[in-house]
Amino acid sequence: MHIHTKLVQAGIRKDPSTGSLTTPIYQASTFQHPRLGESTGYDYSRTANPTRTALEEAIAVLEEGEVGLAFSSGMAAITSLLYLFKNGDHLVVSEDLYGGTYRVLSDIVSEHGITVTYVNTAHAEEIEGAVQPNTKALFIETPTNPLTHVTDLEKAIDIAKKYDLWTIVDNTFMSPYFQRPLALGADLVVHSASKYIGGHNDVIGGLVVARSKELGENVRFYQNAVGAILGPQDCWLLIRGLKTLGLRMERHQENALKIAQWLTECEQVETVYYPGLADHPGHDIMKRQATGFGGMISFTVKEEELVPFLLEHLKVITFAESLGGVESLITFPARQTHADIPEEIRNSIGVTNSLLRLSVGIEHVDDLIEDLKEVFHEFAKTAVNH
Ligand SMILES: *Cc1c(COP(=O)(O)O)cnc(C)c1O
């Protein structure tokens, strides 16, 4: 079945008692037992809720895994996964990492005796060089945020298998529409569903999919034990979001490519990071392991003063955190998503004070380009007056 069809089928025909096409929002904390020792499969909603089950089954199908699990946020999903590791374990992690994940690893997990080595996972030899006898897993983001480093998943997974490590991929930026790491041999996929899967900047959620039943049930144990589950209303919103994921991703990408090409020709712009550009170092790898390049662009401007000017004067594109929604958003990573990473480390990895990140929405691309063009033009005028 094609992915567009799988997406539309998400959560439908799950209510035989009424025939409701969509899965209802089961706003229930508890469920009546038919009789002693019997269950409908639902007892208490921390453990399982029918609306959540519909979402969990849908994401498992989409990511081509065995078990899907829904959490109250992407960070809750990632943190629940990290309970798989014990005191003394070591992880190898992509260095250009989502700031919140970095914070959990450096401020919380490290307190529990789990150590981490950050490497540029785009360089396979760096991954292998970081593996220690106590290494248990490889945690990869690809493309990374915000510098769009692309990891060759097949190579990385080969290394992981050689040393008997789990491969965990944060697939937030690609969504299952463009990239399915489990099909390439990864063990776990995690999403901030607050981004493309929700898609409308109106819900916070996280998802995990495990390739094997055993590993999935292991994570399910932590989901129930720790309890960072997603409520039924938000599960319903994510199912709703999935229906149009394919259409949205195509438009995000179409707009992003046009904007990235336009930015490369702007005088005020220094570097454009977008894997869809043919000269991006990860372009060919992405063509092999994904079916698209996504809707996220980063770029540096030549003059740092343009950053605050741009953030203040854009009219269609909103200055706000987050990404993946229908509305275009611009972010200043050094002060927002990556504020918890020390400046020295930030600069060394390229998250400088002149870097901006654009989550390209599904508006008409001409309006987005015009918005940027006008502000660049205004800035050039004020610069002359200085
Ligand atoms: C947003 C994000 C997260 C965290 O998800 P929340 O839903 O905000 O908790 C994790 N990874 C990536 C790549 C993200 O963009």
The ligand as a Gaussian input file, in Angstrom:
#p B3LYP/6-31G(d) Opt

LIG

0 1
 C       11.141000      19.490000      19.039000
 C       12.091000      18.380000      18.948000
 C       12.236000      17.475000      20.001000
 C       11.472000      17.622000      21.303000
 O       10.103000      17.468000      21.139000
 P        8.987000      18.183000      22.042000
 O        7.721000      17.694000      21.454000
 O        9.185000      19.658000      21.917000
 O        9.208000      17.727000      23.438000
 C       13.120000      16.421000      19.831000
 N       13.835000      16.274000      18.703000
 C       13.735000      17.140000      17.678000
 C       14.564000      16.934000      16.462000
 C       12.864000      18.221000      17.766000
 O       12.790000      19.082000      16.748000

